[in-house]
Structure formats: C-alpha cells, structure tokens
C-alpha cells in the first residue's frame, strides 16, 4: 500500500495500466470520477483523481495485457481531440486545489 499522492508526485513510480484498476465504491463516490468532459482519456481522469483521495495497493506481478492495433480508437484519433483531451489535467488540478 502506498499513498496515492506519492504516485501522483512521482515519489513512487508505477506503470499506468487502466485495465488493472480496482476501486472501492466508497472512494468513487467521494468525487466526480468521470466528468464527461474528457473526450479520450476519461479513464485517466478517474485514475488521477483517485490518487488524490486514498492509498493504492500495488501488485508486483503483471496481471494485465493490453493489445494495441491499428484499429484502436487511440491510434485513429485526430489531433484536435488530443488537444481537447488536455482538459483532463485542468479537472485534476481543480480537484487537487479543492482538497488543499
């Protein structure tokens, strides 16, 4: 178990693997997990925000494989959507400021 803030501020390094997350419902109910304003990285919105609120359990084993191919939505996304997706960081910063 490590502090989510230690991951957020990169004191503890983790590889991002969205398919390997498990969240307590109680945690997700504390904040707006998905705002609906992030066009592509909405999963990252919830992940980053969750780091502000609680501890994280890290499993040292590989438990998830993500296959990327040329039909994936992320590979096909246009530049405008990528730029629009930057709102993700504003939303996370807003939550961090609210928490002090």
One Martini backbone bead per residue (centre of mass of N, CA, C, O) as a GRO file, in nm:
protein
  100
    1UNK     BB    1   0.097   0.036   0.023
    2UNK     BB    2   0.028   0.363  -0.108
    3UNK     BB    3   0.030   0.675  -0.173
    4UNK     BB    4  -0.125   0.853  -0.411
    5UNK     BB    5   0.061   1.103  -0.390
    6UNK     BB    6   0.327   0.952  -0.454
    7UNK     BB    7   0.239   0.898  -0.742
    8UNK     BB    8   0.157   1.179  -0.838
    9UNK     BB    9   0.467   1.287  -0.747
   10UNK     BB   10   0.677   1.047  -0.821
   11UNK     BB   11   0.789   0.872  -0.571
   12UNK     BB   12   0.620   0.650  -0.712
   13UNK     BB   13   0.653   0.410  -0.955
   14UNK     BB   14   0.419   0.360  -1.226
   15UNK     BB   15   0.233   0.178  -1.440
   16UNK     BB   16  -0.002   0.234  -1.666
   17UNK     BB   17  -0.312   0.023  -1.618
   18UNK     BB   18  -0.643   0.036  -1.672
   19UNK     BB   19  -0.719  -0.286  -1.650
   20UNK     BB   20  -0.596  -0.296  -1.325
   21UNK     BB   21  -0.837  -0.171  -1.176
   22UNK     BB   22  -0.949  -0.113  -0.833
   23UNK     BB   23  -1.240   0.020  -0.675
   24UNK     BB   24  -1.391   0.174  -0.432
   25UNK     BB   25  -1.696   0.294  -0.405
   26UNK     BB   26  -1.639   0.503  -0.181
   27UNK     BB   27  -1.433   0.658  -0.349
   28UNK     BB   28  -1.602   0.731  -0.605
   29UNK     BB   29  -1.820   0.897  -0.428
   30UNK     BB   30  -1.624   1.150  -0.352
   31UNK     BB   31  -1.618   1.195  -0.672
   32UNK     BB   32  -1.581   1.286  -1.007
   33UNK     BB   33  -1.476   1.045  -1.207
   34UNK     BB   34  -1.672   1.129  -1.455
   35UNK     BB   35  -1.744   1.423  -1.632
   36UNK     BB   36  -1.763   1.417  -1.969
   37UNK     BB   37  -1.510   1.621  -2.080
   38UNK     BB   38  -1.334   1.377  -2.177
   39UNK     BB   39  -1.282   1.235  -2.485
   40UNK     BB   40  -1.051   1.000  -2.413
   41UNK     BB   41  -0.914   1.017  -2.099
   42UNK     BB   42  -1.136   0.927  -1.879
   43UNK     BB   43  -0.975   0.715  -1.717
   44UNK     BB   44  -0.757   0.915  -1.615
   45UNK     BB   45  -0.929   1.093  -1.445
   46UNK     BB   46  -0.996   0.883  -1.224
   47UNK     BB   47  -0.710   0.802  -1.153
   48UNK     BB   48  -0.592   1.076  -1.065
   49UNK     BB   49  -0.808   1.148  -0.856
   50UNK     BB   50  -0.770   0.897  -0.671
   51UNK     BB   51  -0.480   0.979  -0.572
   52UNK     BB   52  -0.590   1.221  -0.387
   53UNK     BB   53  -0.773   1.024  -0.171
   54UNK     BB   54  -0.576   0.757  -0.159
   55UNK     BB   55  -0.468   0.454  -0.145
   56UNK     BB   56  -0.242   0.208  -0.300
   57UNK     BB   57  -0.229  -0.102  -0.449
   58UNK     BB   58   0.051  -0.301  -0.532
   59UNK     BB   59   0.130  -0.526  -0.794
   60UNK     BB   60   0.424  -0.697  -0.906
   61UNK     BB   61   0.254  -0.825  -1.118
   62UNK     BB   62   0.148  -0.936  -1.417
   63UNK     BB   63  -0.224  -0.892  -1.499
   64UNK     BB   64  -0.201  -0.733  -1.785
   65UNK     BB   65  -0.309  -0.705  -2.129
   66UNK     BB   66  -0.250  -0.474  -2.403
   67UNK     BB   67  -0.381  -0.439  -2.719
   68UNK     BB   68  -0.231  -0.286  -2.999
   69UNK     BB   69  -0.392  -0.147  -3.284
   70UNK     BB   70  -0.497   0.017  -3.581
   71UNK     BB   71  -0.814   0.013  -3.459
   72UNK     BB   72  -0.775   0.185  -3.239
   73UNK     BB   73  -0.889   0.479  -3.116
   74UNK     BB   74  -0.613   0.611  -3.039
   75UNK     BB   75  -0.477   0.578  -3.321
   76UNK     BB   76  -0.729   0.739  -3.483
   77UNK     BB   77  -0.695   1.005  -3.363
   78UNK     BB   78  -0.721   1.335  -3.364
   79UNK     BB   79  -0.564   1.628  -3.281
   80UNK     BB   80  -0.804   1.778  -3.153
   81UNK     BB   81  -0.873   1.565  -2.939
   82UNK     BB   82  -0.601   1.577  -2.797
   83UNK     BB   83  -0.628   1.871  -2.711
   84UNK     BB   84  -0.903   1.844  -2.563
   85UNK     BB   85  -0.785   1.633  -2.349
   86UNK     BB   86  -0.629   1.844  -2.161
   87UNK     BB   87  -0.859   1.895  -1.952
   88UNK     BB   88  -0.785   1.678  -1.752
   89UNK     BB   89  -0.575   1.850  -1.588
   90UNK     BB   90  -0.770   2.066  -1.488
   91UNK     BB   91  -0.957   1.876  -1.326
   92UNK     BB   92  -0.739   1.769  -1.131
   93UNK     BB   93  -0.646   2.041  -1.020
   94UNK     BB   94  -0.917   2.125  -0.902
   95UNK     BB   95  -0.925   1.896  -0.693
   96UNK     BB   96  -0.659   1.962  -0.551
   97UNK     BB   97  -0.744   2.243  -0.455
   98UNK     BB   98  -0.992   2.157  -0.288
   99UNK     BB   99  -0.795   1.973  -0.094
  100UNK     BB  100  -0.513   2.149  -0.060
   0.00000   0.00000   0.00000
